[in-house]
Amino acid sequence: MLPACAGCGGRGGILTHTPGTPAGPYTITITATDSQASLTQTAVVNLALSQ
């Protein structure tokens, strides 16, 4: 016996697109810390995403 599944399969369904991160400028800050040596290093990266 096979279970029925409404909406399963590759035909007849509705495909929706969920976009990811919107296009635009972003600033990313990366911080690394060594607690034993009491050191902290920070790097800033600018990222521009286009469609």
Secondary structure, DSSP 8 states (H G I E B T S, - for coil): -----TT-SSSS--------S-SEEEEEEEEEEETTTTEEEEEEEEEEE--
